[in-house]
Amino acid sequence: MSFMENQVLGYQSPLYGRRTTQYKIAPLDYYNSAEFFTGASLQDKLLGYAVTGGIPQYLNTVSQAATIEAGIESAYFTKNGFLYEEPQNLLRQELREPAMYNANITAIACGATRLNEIAATVREPGSKTAKYMKNLIDLGIIEKEMSMFSESERKGIYFIRDSMYRFWHRFVPPTTTLIENDYEHIYENKVKPFVPDFMGRAFETICRQYLLRLNVKDGLPFLFDTIGRWWGGSPITRQETEIDIIAASRDKLIIGECKGQNEEMGQRVYRDLRNKAAMFADKETYYYLFSKSGFTAGLIEEATRDEWLRLVGLGDLFKLH
């Protein structure tokens, strides 16, 4: 990708200014990725998307096995697996210092989200780390996220945008010895117990993609202009708080909560979300609650009476026609 952008299409290239069009092919979202897993459950379809990042070749590789879990085991946790060394190979193709870039990605995967934290972890100056971050952002591996409505670049945090990289850096390096010694049950014993936690961030991304799809279909109460997360100190509660999703137009908001755990979402979650949103009382606000495991009877009943509340279950994510 860097060769095409810099050498083929760059300012110094003979083709500069002569091309008639160009396409930058983005990964598939969760909805299109699900088509690779025709016989799988809805939860497994989301898992298949999360571990591949929506790249068709990776989706095809994982989907060849009898089950998604078997596909993940074969692709990631065997010596000959297609994805066992894939992130490292990609970095070698694109960058001159793959080991250093790999260290930066690992630092983020281990919880360092701010530039000074990443620099301290990899023991490099902040200016040099900032350059690494910029190149990884250009490659679509890392993203710098700003809190919604914030104008300060310094408050941005870094996270691994590419879900395949997130999965690989979390689970493959710690199990390398087992992989090299042909242990056959790595996914079952070393990965599966932690999948719900891994899926937390992926589920937020999926919920955001759902809203983006509905937005272009005019399927929401209003047409929003921007979407993201919000974090910071609440002027109402005087406490640090986070909101998973905020979609905003000039005077209207959608505020969302995403729960990927294996338990039904109840009315307390809705109360807590309304309390978090109290700081935006000057805007017309709709509340979207996303739950992978459904909702309690009390919350479902409340949604029938509350015109500002929408409940989105696992099945609803795939009803976009």
Contacts in CASP RR format, 6 or more apart in sequence:
PFRMAT RR
TARGET T0000
AUTHOR 0000-0000-0000
METHOD contacts of the structure
MODEL  1
MSFMENQVLGYQSPLYGRRTTQYKIAPLDYYNSAEFFTGASLQDKLLGYA
VTGGIPQYLNTVSQAATIEAGIESAYFTKNGFLYEEPQNLLRQELREPAM
YNANITAIACGATRLNEIAATVREPGSKTAKYMKNLIDLGIIEKEMSMFS
ESERKGIYFIRDSMYRFWHRFVPPTTTLIENDYEHIYENKVKPFVPDFMG
RAFETICRQYLLRLNVKDGLPFLFDTIGRWWGGSPITRQETEIDIIAASR
DKLIIGECKGQNEEMGQRVYRDLRNKAAMFADKETYYYLFSKSGFTAGLI
EEATRDEWLRLVGLGDLFKLH
1 94 0 8 1.000
1 139 0 8 1.000
2 94 0 8 1.000
2 95 0 8 1.000
2 138 0 8 1.000
2 139 0 8 1.000
7 13 0 8 1.000
8 15 0 8 1.000
9 15 0 8 1.000
9 16 0 8 1.000
9 19 0 8 1.000
9 22 0 8 1.000
10 16 0 8 1.000
27 53 0 8 1.000
27 54 0 8 1.000
27 55 0 8 1.000
28 49 0 8 1.000
28 54 0 8 1.000
28 55 0 8 1.000
28 56 0 8 1.000
28 59 0 8 1.000
29 49 0 8 1.000
29 54 0 8 1.000
29 209 0 8 1.000
29 213 0 8 1.000
30 45 0 8 1.000
30 46 0 8 1.000
30 49 0 8 1.000
30 54 0 8 1.000
30 205 0 8 1.000
30 206 0 8 1.000
30 209 0 8 1.000
30 210 0 8 1.000
30 317 0 8 1.000
31 209 0 8 1.000
31 210 0 8 1.000
31 213 0 8 1.000
31 317 0 8 1.000
31 318 0 8 1.000
31 320 0 8 1.000
33 45 0 8 1.000
33 48 0 8 1.000
33 49 0 8 1.000
33 52 0 8 1.000
33 53 0 8 1.000
33 54 0 8 1.000
33 59 0 8 1.000
34 42 0 8 1.000
34 45 0 8 1.000
34 46 0 8 1.000
34 49 0 8 1.000
34 318 0 8 1.000
36 48 0 8 1.000
36 56 0 8 1.000
36 59 0 8 1.000
36 60 0 8 1.000
36 62 0 8 1.000
36 63 0 8 1.000
37 44 0 8 1.000
37 45 0 8 1.000
37 48 0 8 1.000
37 63 0 8 1.000
37 68 0 8 1.000
40 48 0 8 1.000
40 67 0 8 1.000
40 68 0 8 1.000
42 314 0 8 1.000
42 315 0 8 1.000
42 317 0 8 1.000
42 318 0 8 1.000
43 292 0 8 1.000
43 314 0 8 1.000
44 67 0 8 1.000
44 68 0 8 1.000
44 69 0 8 1.000
46 199 0 8 1.000
46 202 0 8 1.000
46 203 0 8 1.000
46 206 0 8 1.000
46 292 0 8 1.000
46 314 0 8 1.000
46 317 0 8 1.000
47 68 0 8 1.000
47 72 0 8 1.000
47 195 0 8 1.000
47 199 0 8 1.000
48 59 0 8 1.000
48 62 0 8 1.000
48 63 0 8 1.000
48 68 0 8 1.000
48 72 0 8 1.000
49 59 0 8 1.000
49 163 0 8 1.000
49 202 0 8 1.000
49 206 0 8 1.000
50 163 0 8 1.000
50 167 0 8 1.000
50 198 0 8 1.000
50 199 0 8 1.000
50 202 0 8 1.000
50 206 0 8 1.000
51 62 0 8 1.000
51 72 0 8 1.000
51 76 0 8 1.000
51 163 0 8 1.000
51 164 0 8 1.000
51 167 0 8 1.000
52 58 0 8 1.000
52 59 0 8 1.000
52 61 0 8 1.000
52 62 0 8 1.000
52 163 0 8 1.000
52 164 0 8 1.000
53 162 0 8 1.000
53 163 0 8 1.000
53 164 0 8 1.000
54 163 0 8 1.000
54 164 0 8 1.000
55 164 0 8 1.000
58 75 0 8 1.000
58 82 0 8 1.000
58 83 0 8 1.000
58 86 0 8 1.000
58 164 0 8 1.000
61 71 0 8 1.000
61 75 0 8 1.000
61 82 0 8 1.000
61 83 0 8 1.000
62 68 0 8 1.000
62 71 0 8 1.000
62 72 0 8 1.000
62 75 0 8 1.000
63 71 0 8 1.000
64 71 0 8 1.000
65 71 0 8 1.000
65 73 0 8 1.000
65 74 0 8 1.000
69 187 0 8 1.000
69 188 0 8 1.000
69 192 0 8 1.000
72 187 0 8 1.000
72 191 0 8 1.000
73 184 0 8 1.000
73 186 0 8 1.000
73 187 0 8 1.000
74 81 0 8 1.000
75 81 0 8 1.000
75 82 0 8 1.000
75 83 0 8 1.000
75 84 0 8 1.000
76 83 0 8 1.000
76 84 0 8 1.000
76 167 0 8 1.000
76 168 0 8 1.000
76 171 0 8 1.000
76 172 0 8 1.000
76 187 0 8 1.000
77 84 0 8 1.000
77 172 0 8 1.000
77 175 0 8 1.000
77 178 0 8 1.000
77 179 0 8 1.000
77 186 0 8 1.000
77 187 0 8 1.000
77 191 0 8 1.000
78 84 0 8 1.000
78 179 0 8 1.000
78 182 0 8 1.000
79 179 0 8 1.000
79 180 0 8 1.000
79 182 0 8 1.000
83 164 0 8 1.000
83 168 0 8 1.000
84 172 0 8 1.000
84 179 0 8 1.000
86 164 0 8 1.000
86 168 0 8 1.000
87 102 0 8 1.000
87 105 0 8 1.000
87 164 0 8 1.000
87 165 0 8 1.000
87 168 0 8 1.000
87 169 0 8 1.000
88 98 0 8 1.000
88 102 0 8 1.000
91 98 0 8 1.000
91 101 0 8 1.000
91 102 0 8 1.000
92 98 0 8 1.000
94 139 0 8 1.000
95 101 0 8 1.000
95 135 0 8 1.000
100 122 0 8 1.000
100 124 0 8 1.000
100 132 0 8 1.000
101 132 0 8 1.000
101 135 0 8 1.000
101 136 0 8 1.000
103 121 0 8 1.000
103 122 0 8 1.000
104 118 0 8 1.000
104 122 0 8 1.000
104 129 0 8 1.000
104 132 0 8 1.000
104 133 0 8 1.000
104 136 0 8 1.000
104 142 0 8 1.000
105 136 0 8 1.000
105 141 0 8 1.000
105 142 0 8 1.000
105 160 0 8 1.000
105 165 0 8 1.000
105 169 0 8 1.000
106 169 0 8 1.000
106 173 0 8 1.000
107 117 0 8 1.000
107 118 0 8 1.000
107 121 0 8 1.000
107 122 0 8 1.000
108 118 0 8 1.000
108 142 0 8 1.000
108 158 0 8 1.000
108 159 0 8 1.000
108 160 0 8 1.000
109 160 0 8 1.000
109 165 0 8 1.000
109 166 0 8 1.000
109 169 0 8 1.000
109 170 0 8 1.000
110 121 0 8 1.000
111 117 0 8 1.000
112 118 0 8 1.000
112 120 0 8 1.000
112 121 0 8 1.000
113 157 0 8 1.000
113 158 0 8 1.000
113 159 0 8 1.000
114 156 0 8 1.000
114 157 0 8 1.000
114 158 0 8 1.000
115 126 0 8 1.000
115 129 0 8 1.000
115 130 0 8 1.000
115 133 0 8 1.000
115 158 0 8 1.000
116 126 0 8 1.000
118 129 0 8 1.000
118 133 0 8 1.000
118 158 0 8 1.000
119 125 0 8 1.000
119 126 0 8 1.000
119 128 0 8 1.000
119 129 0 8 1.000
122 129 0 8 1.000
124 132 0 8 1.000
133 142 0 8 1.000
133 144 0 8 1.000
133 158 0 8 1.000
136 142 0 8 1.000
137 143 0 8 1.000
137 144 0 8 1.000
140 161 0 8 1.000
140 162 0 8 1.000
141 160 0 8 1.000
141 161 0 8 1.000
141 162 0 8 1.000
141 165 0 8 1.000
142 158 0 8 1.000
142 159 0 8 1.000
142 160 0 8 1.000
142 161 0 8 1.000
143 158 0 8 1.000
143 159 0 8 1.000
143 160 0 8 1.000
143 161 0 8 1.000
144 156 0 8 1.000
144 157 0 8 1.000
144 158 0 8 1.000
145 156 0 8 1.000
145 157 0 8 1.000
145 158 0 8 1.000
145 159 0 8 1.000
145 228 0 8 1.000
145 229 0 8 1.000
146 153 0 8 1.000
146 155 0 8 1.000
146 156 0 8 1.000
147 155 0 8 1.000
147 156 0 8 1.000
147 229 0 8 1.000
147 230 0 8 1.000
147 231 0 8 1.000
147 232 0 8 1.000
148 226 0 8 1.000
148 228 0 8 1.000
148 229 0 8 1.000
148 230 0 8 1.000
148 243 0 8 1.000
148 246 0 8 1.000
148 248 0 8 1.000
149 230 0 8 1.000
149 248 0 8 1.000
150 156 0 8 1.000
159 201 0 8 1.000
160 166 0 8 1.000
160 169 0 8 1.000
163 202 0 8 1.000
163 205 0 8 1.000
166 198 0 8 1.000
166 201 0 8 1.000
166 202 0 8 1.000
167 198 0 8 1.000
170 194 0 8 1.000
170 198 0 8 1.000
171 190 0 8 1.000
171 191 0 8 1.000
171 194 0 8 1.000
171 198 0 8 1.000
172 179 0 8 1.000
174 190 0 8 1.000
175 186 0 8 1.000
175 190 0 8 1.000
175 191 0 8 1.000
178 186 0 8 1.000
178 190 0 8 1.000
179 186 0 8 1.000
196 260 0 8 1.000
196 261 0 8 1.000
196 262 0 8 1.000
199 260 0 8 1.000
199 292 0 8 1.000
200 258 0 8 1.000
200 260 0 8 1.000
203 258 0 8 1.000
203 259 0 8 1.000
203 260 0 8 1.000
203 290 0 8 1.000
203 292 0 8 1.000
204 229 0 8 1.000
204 244 0 8 1.000
204 245 0 8 1.000
204 258 0 8 1.000
206 317 0 8 1.000
207 244 0 8 1.000
207 245 0 8 1.000
207 256 0 8 1.000
207 258 0 8 1.000
207 288 0 8 1.000
207 290 0 8 1.000
207 312 0 8 1.000
207 317 0 8 1.000
208 227 0 8 1.000
208 228 0 8 1.000
208 245 0 8 1.000
210 290 0 8 1.000
210 312 0 8 1.000
210 317 0 8 1.000
210 320 0 8 1.000
211 220 0 8 1.000
211 224 0 8 1.000
211 227 0 8 1.000
211 245 0 8 1.000
211 247 0 8 1.000
211 254 0 8 1.000
211 288 0 8 1.000
212 227 0 8 1.000
213 320 0 8 1.000
214 220 0 8 1.000
214 320 0 8 1.000
215 223 0 8 1.000
215 224 0 8 1.000
215 247 0 8 1.000
217 320 0 8 1.000
220 247 0 8 1.000
220 254 0 8 1.000
220 286 0 8 1.000
221 252 0 8 1.000
221 254 0 8 1.000
221 286 0 8 1.000
222 249 0 8 1.000
222 252 0 8 1.000
223 249 0 8 1.000
224 247 0 8 1.000
224 248 0 8 1.000
224 249 0 8 1.000
224 252 0 8 1.000
224 254 0 8 1.000
225 248 0 8 1.000
225 249 0 8 1.000
225 250 0 8 1.000
226 247 0 8 1.000
226 248 0 8 1.000
227 245 0 8 1.000
227 246 0 8 1.000
227 247 0 8 1.000
227 248 0 8 1.000
228 245 0 8 1.000
228 246 0 8 1.000
228 247 0 8 1.000
229 242 0 8 1.000
229 243 0 8 1.000
229 244 0 8 1.000
229 245 0 8 1.000
229 246 0 8 1.000
230 242 0 8 1.000
230 243 0 8 1.000
230 246 0 8 1.000
231 240 0 8 1.000
231 241 0 8 1.000
231 242 0 8 1.000
231 243 0 8 1.000
232 240 0 8 1.000
232 241 0 8 1.000
232 242 0 8 1.000
233 239 0 8 1.000
233 240 0 8 1.000
233 241 0 8 1.000
234 240 0 8 1.000
234 241 0 8 1.000
234 276 0 8 1.000
234 278 0 8 1.000
234 279 0 8 1.000
235 279 0 8 1.000
236 275 0 8 1.000
236 278 0 8 1.000
236 279 0 8 1.000
237 275 0 8 1.000
241 276 0 8 1.000
243 255 0 8 1.000
243 256 0 8 1.000
243 257 0 8 1.000
243 273 0 8 1.000
243 276 0 8 1.000
243 277 0 8 1.000
244 256 0 8 1.000
244 257 0 8 1.000
244 258 0 8 1.000
245 254 0 8 1.000
245 255 0 8 1.000
245 256 0 8 1.000
245 257 0 8 1.000
245 258 0 8 1.000
245 288 0 8 1.000
246 253 0 8 1.000
246 254 0 8 1.000
246 255 0 8 1.000
246 256 0 8 1.000
247 253 0 8 1.000
247 254 0 8 1.000
248 254 0 8 1.000
248 283 0 8 1.000
251 283 0 8 1.000
251 284 0 8 1.000
252 283 0 8 1.000
252 284 0 8 1.000
252 285 0 8 1.000
252 286 0 8 1.000
253 277 0 8 1.000
253 280 0 8 1.000
253 283 0 8 1.000
253 284 0 8 1.000
253 285 0 8 1.000
253 286 0 8 1.000
254 285 0 8 1.000
254 286 0 8 1.000
254 287 0 8 1.000
254 288 0 8 1.000
255 273 0 8 1.000
255 276 0 8 1.000
255 277 0 8 1.000
255 280 0 8 1.000
255 285 0 8 1.000
255 286 0 8 1.000
255 287 0 8 1.000
255 288 0 8 1.000
256 273 0 8 1.000
256 287 0 8 1.000
256 288 0 8 1.000
256 289 0 8 1.000
256 290 0 8 1.000
257 265 0 8 1.000
257 269 0 8 1.000
257 270 0 8 1.000
257 272 0 8 1.000
257 273 0 8 1.000
257 287 0 8 1.000
257 288 0 8 1.000
257 289 0 8 1.000
257 290 0 8 1.000
258 290 0 8 1.000
259 265 0 8 1.000
259 269 0 8 1.000
259 289 0 8 1.000
259 290 0 8 1.000
259 291 0 8 1.000
259 292 0 8 1.000
259 293 0 8 1.000
260 290 0 8 1.000
260 291 0 8 1.000
260 292 0 8 1.000
260 293 0 8 1.000
261 292 0 8 1.000
261 293 0 8 1.000
262 292 0 8 1.000
262 293 0 8 1.000
263 293 0 8 1.000
264 291 0 8 1.000
264 293 0 8 1.000
264 294 0 8 1.000
264 295 0 8 1.000
264 296 0 8 1.000
265 289 0 8 1.000
265 291 0 8 1.000
265 293 0 8 1.000
265 294 0 8 1.000
265 295 0 8 1.000
265 296 0 8 1.000
265 299 0 8 1.000
266 295 0 8 1.000
266 296 0 8 1.000
266 298 0 8 1.000
266 299 0 8 1.000
267 296 0 8 1.000
267 298 0 8 1.000
267 299 0 8 1.000
267 302 0 8 1.000
269 289 0 8 1.000
269 299 0 8 1.000
270 287 0 8 1.000
270 289 0 8 1.000
270 299 0 8 1.000
270 302 0 8 1.000
270 309 0 8 1.000
273 287 0 8 1.000
273 289 0 8 1.000
274 287 0 8 1.000
277 285 0 8 1.000
277 287 0 8 1.000
285 308 0 8 1.000
286 308 0 8 1.000
286 309 0 8 1.000
286 310 0 8 1.000
287 308 0 8 1.000
287 309 0 8 1.000
287 310 0 8 1.000
288 310 0 8 1.000
288 312 0 8 1.000
289 295 0 8 1.000
289 299 0 8 1.000
289 309 0 8 1.000
289 310 0 8 1.000
289 311 0 8 1.000
289 312 0 8 1.000
290 312 0 8 1.000
290 313 0 8 1.000
290 317 0 8 1.000
291 311 0 8 1.000
291 312 0 8 1.000
291 313 0 8 1.000
291 314 0 8 1.000
292 313 0 8 1.000
292 314 0 8 1.000
293 314 0 8 1.000
294 313 0 8 1.000
294 314 0 8 1.000
295 303 0 8 1.000
295 311 0 8 1.000
295 313 0 8 1.000
299 311 0 8 1.000
300 311 0 8 1.000
302 309 0 8 1.000
303 309 0 8 1.000
303 310 0 8 1.000
303 311 0 8 1.000
END
